[in-house]
Amino acid sequence: MTRTAIVWFRRDLRVHDHPALTAAIAAADVVIPVFVFDEVLLAGKWPAPNRVWFMRESVAALSGELAARGAGLRVLRGKPADVIPALAAETGAADVYVTRDATPYGRRRDRAVAEALAAGGIGFHARTGLYVHEPDTLATKDGRPFSVFGAFKRAWDAAPRRALVPAPDAIPGDGRAADPIPDVAAPTASADHIPTPGESAARDRLAKWAVQPVADYAANRDRLDLAGTSRLSQDLRFGLVSPLDVVERAEGDGDGRRVFVSEVAWREFYAHVLWHHPRVAGEAYQRAFQHLPVRDDPAALQAWKAGQTGYPVVDAAMRQLAATGFMHNRARMIAASFLTKHLLLDRRLGEAHFMAHLTDGDLASNNGGWQWTASTGTDSQPYFRVFNPVLQGQRNDPQGDYVRRWVPELRGVSPARIQDPWAMSALEQTAAGCRIGIDYPAPIVDHAEARARALAVYGEAKAGSGRG
Ligand SMILES: Cc1cc2nc3c(=O)[nH]c(=O)nc-3n(C[C@H](O)[C@H](O)[C@H](O)COP(=O)(O)OP(=O)(O)OC[C@H]3O[C@@H](n4cnc5c(N)ncnc54)[C@H](O)[C@@H]3O)c2cc1C
């Protein structure tokens, strides 16, 4: 009897190092790949045209890779718990293989699908592939989740790894041609700024990065004006490359390689935190800061979103996000710190705005980054550290090239004043072609006052919880 298996692709849009695909090919005579345009995700909490567009193009590329190996990708629309069991019934499949997903929604969805399949006697097999170490495999000596990155990283380094699996040469399909891929809305960012979607483009990015630039990562990674980071985040987000492959290619001697691998491990740390504490998706990890008295100030929120705060590095960051669907990591920290500390607005408003625009938007990493910056998370920066946007700009964008690129009103301003243009005299403003309050906004908050306000509010919350 012919044994048929379905491989259901989700955020693992690749054929290289894909343990679920390899297992299905080993176990079955016929393998049917499928992708579901999941209505819950498409119309979900965070509609994100950049991400949906990148995903759609990457699914199209995957379809090509699968077809070249002999299998036509089925493309379905609907609720996975309905359409996957229906496909199994239609094709007579005995098994469904997936790469294990760790998000709260993914876990719920997979439980529902597995139950529906089990009712029909069909197996549901989840294999690793989105992490070097699955979020629930590492634990402290007494079996608890980690709350400090350093200890997590030591366990992550020490844990045994599986071997990489090669891409299959051939996939025994059922002879059906690939389904057409539905159109989706255009990205809100300019498509020229979004890295080329699809596995082979991602593999090229990884190959180029791992040869040399990674060696300079430690020195360049914080520089806003240089291309000093890998730009692999959307590829890891959609599984166009496997994190194990990324790590094994990047590993080697030198600070650059060491620090880079450690950053990839941060991604896994935040997945670990979200796995064990799904509540962080909606609330502060640190209970002291759960009811921080944030301000309600729609005008300030709007100025932040639009890149009109009057702080050049913050505005450059926010405009980079809108134009490209990406923001440099250091800029994410500066922009998030400004929203949560200087403006004292609800962290979740910023988190949602990032999710609406980031092509790499990922619940675990985005939430982890926001909670780190807002000082509400696991291994966060202490609440009394408030980034000074002027100093951050001067340090990480020394000539102001990043600011000039994204905030054209400031193009004529000298490197000495580009991070605090309000300090220019009237004469200097005229010479620079930039009148503060007319061509470019005056700062919407004063740094010293905002910092004092944040320290008071956070300090009070901390003290209150101590009394508590
Ligand atoms: C407020 C805030 C929000 C963020 N939101 C996201 C998000 O939604 N999705 C996302 O992938 N990253 C997020 N990050 C982490 C980081 O900013 C991006 O991963 C990085 O900028 C992507 O660029 P890159 O691929 O060139 O990174 P590189 O510096 O080359 O790093 C390599 C990879 O390591 C991982 N990584 C690096 N830094 C971090 C980090 N601090 N936390 C978790 N993973 C990391 C990413 O997968 C990245 O692709 C956020 C950080 C902050 C401070």
The ligand as an SDF file (V2000), in Angstrom:
LIG
                    3D

 53 58  0  0  0  0  0  0  0  0999 V2000
   12.8000   47.0180   20.6450 C   0  0  0  0  0  0  0  0  0  0  0  0
   13.3700   45.8820   19.8200 C   0  0  0  0  0  0  0  0  0  0  0  0
   12.5460   45.1380   18.9930 C   0  0  0  0  0  0  0  0  0  0  0  0
   13.0470   44.0760   18.2360 C   0  0  0  0  0  0  0  0  0  0  0  0
   12.1990   43.3440   17.4380 N   0  0  0  0  0  0  0  0  0  0  0  0
   12.6730   42.2870   16.7370 C   0  0  0  0  0  0  0  0  0  0  0  0
   11.8100   41.4980   15.9190 C   0  0  0  0  0  0  0  0  0  0  0  0
   10.5860   41.7200   15.8500 O   0  0  0  0  0  0  0  0  0  0  0  0
   12.3510   40.4770   15.1960 N   0  0  0  0  0  0  0  0  0  0  0  0
   13.6870   40.1940   15.2550 C   0  0  0  0  0  0  0  0  0  0  0  0
   14.1360   39.2630   14.5910 O   0  0  0  0  0  0  0  0  0  0  0  0
   14.5250   40.9100   16.0380 N   0  0  0  0  0  0  0  0  0  0  0  0
   14.0640   41.9450   16.7690 C   0  0  0  0  0  0  0  0  0  0  0  0
   14.9250   42.6820   17.5410 N   0  0  0  0  0  0  0  0  0  0  0  0
   16.3360   42.2610   17.6390 C   0  0  0  0  0  0  0  0  0  0  0  0
   17.2950   42.9240   16.6250 C   0  0  0  0  0  0  0  0  0  0  0  0
   17.1070   44.3050   16.6130 O   0  0  0  0  0  0  0  0  0  0  0  0
   17.1390   42.3800   15.2190 C   0  0  0  0  0  0  0  0  0  0  0  0
   17.1420   40.9710   15.2280 O   0  0  0  0  0  0  0  0  0  0  0  0
   18.3020   42.8500   14.3290 C   0  0  0  0  0  0  0  0  0  0  0  0
   18.3500   44.2530   14.2960 O   0  0  0  0  0  0  0  0  0  0  0  0
   18.1480   42.2850   12.9380 C   0  0  0  0  0  0  0  0  0  0  0  0
   19.2030   42.7150   12.1050 O   0  0  0  0  0  0  0  0  0  0  0  0
   20.3050   41.6900   11.6280 P   0  0  0  0  0  0  0  0  0  0  0  0
   19.6810   40.4710   11.0710 O   0  0  0  0  0  0  0  0  0  0  0  0
   21.2330   42.4360   10.7570 O   0  0  0  0  0  0  0  0  0  0  0  0
   20.9660   41.3210   13.0150 O   0  0  0  0  0  0  0  0  0  0  0  0
   22.4030   40.7710   13.4260 P   0  0  0  0  0  0  0  0  0  0  0  0
   22.9730   41.7710   14.3530 O   0  0  0  0  0  0  0  0  0  0  0  0
   23.1980   40.3760   12.2590 O   0  0  0  0  0  0  0  0  0  0  0  0
   22.0490   39.4920   14.3120 O   0  0  0  0  0  0  0  0  0  0  0  0
   21.9120   38.1880   13.7470 C   0  0  0  0  0  0  0  0  0  0  0  0
   20.5970   37.5770   14.1550 C   0  0  0  0  0  0  0  0  0  0  0  0
   20.5560   37.3800   15.5590 O   0  0  0  0  0  0  0  0  0  0  0  0
   19.2430   37.6360   16.0360 C   0  0  0  0  0  0  0  0  0  0  0  0
   19.3020   38.7790   16.9600 N   0  0  0  0  0  0  0  0  0  0  0  0
   20.2130   39.7720   16.9670 C   0  0  0  0  0  0  0  0  0  0  0  0
   19.9990   40.6100   17.9880 N   0  0  0  0  0  0  0  0  0  0  0  0
   18.9370   40.1360   18.6500 C   0  0  0  0  0  0  0  0  0  0  0  0
   18.2340   40.5530   19.8000 C   0  0  0  0  0  0  0  0  0  0  0  0
   18.5870   41.6390   20.5000 N   0  0  0  0  0  0  0  0  0  0  0  0
   17.1550   39.8420   20.1940 N   0  0  0  0  0  0  0  0  0  0  0  0
   16.7690   38.7470   19.5100 C   0  0  0  0  0  0  0  0  0  0  0  0
   17.4050   38.2980   18.4190 N   0  0  0  0  0  0  0  0  0  0  0  0
   18.4720   38.9760   17.9930 C   0  0  0  0  0  0  0  0  0  0  0  0
   18.3890   37.9630   14.8300 C   0  0  0  0  0  0  0  0  0  0  0  0
   17.7620   36.7870   14.4030 O   0  0  0  0  0  0  0  0  0  0  0  0
   19.4130   38.4400   13.8260 C   0  0  0  0  0  0  0  0  0  0  0  0
   19.0350   38.2650   12.4940 O   0  0  0  0  0  0  0  0  0  0  0  0
   14.4200   43.7520   18.3210 C   0  0  0  0  0  0  0  0  0  0  0  0
   15.2600   44.5080   19.1620 C   0  0  0  0  0  0  0  0  0  0  0  0
   14.7430   45.5710   19.8890 C   0  0  0  0  0  0  0  0  0  0  0  0
   15.6620   46.3530   20.7760 C   0  0  0  0  0  0  0  0  0  0  0  0
  1  2  1  0
  2  3  1  0
  2 52  2  0
  3  4  2  0
  4  5  1  0
  4 50  1  0
  5  6  2  0
  6  7  1  0
  6 13  1  0
  7  8  2  0
  7  9  1  0
  9 10  1  0
 10 11  2  0
 10 12  1  0
 12 13  2  0
 13 14  1  0
 14 15  1  0
 14 50  1  0
 15 16  1  0
 16 17  1  0
 16 18  1  0
 18 19  1  0
 18 20  1  0
 20 21  1  0
 20 22  1  0
 22 23  1  0
 23 24  1  0
 24 25  2  0
 24 26  1  0
 24 27  1  0
 27 28  1  0
 28 29  2  0
 28 30  1  0
 28 31  1  0
 31 32  1  0
 32 33  1  0
 33 34  1  0
 33 48  1  0
 34 35  1  0
 35 36  1  0
 35 46  1  0
 36 37  1  0
 36 45  1  0
 37 38  2  0
 38 39  1  0
 39 40  1  0
 39 45  2  0
 40 41  1  0
 40 42  2  0
 42 43  1  0
 43 44  2  0
 44 45  1  0
 46 47  1  0
 46 48  1  0
 48 49  1  0
 50 51  2  0
 51 52  1  0
 52 53  1  0
M  END
$$$$
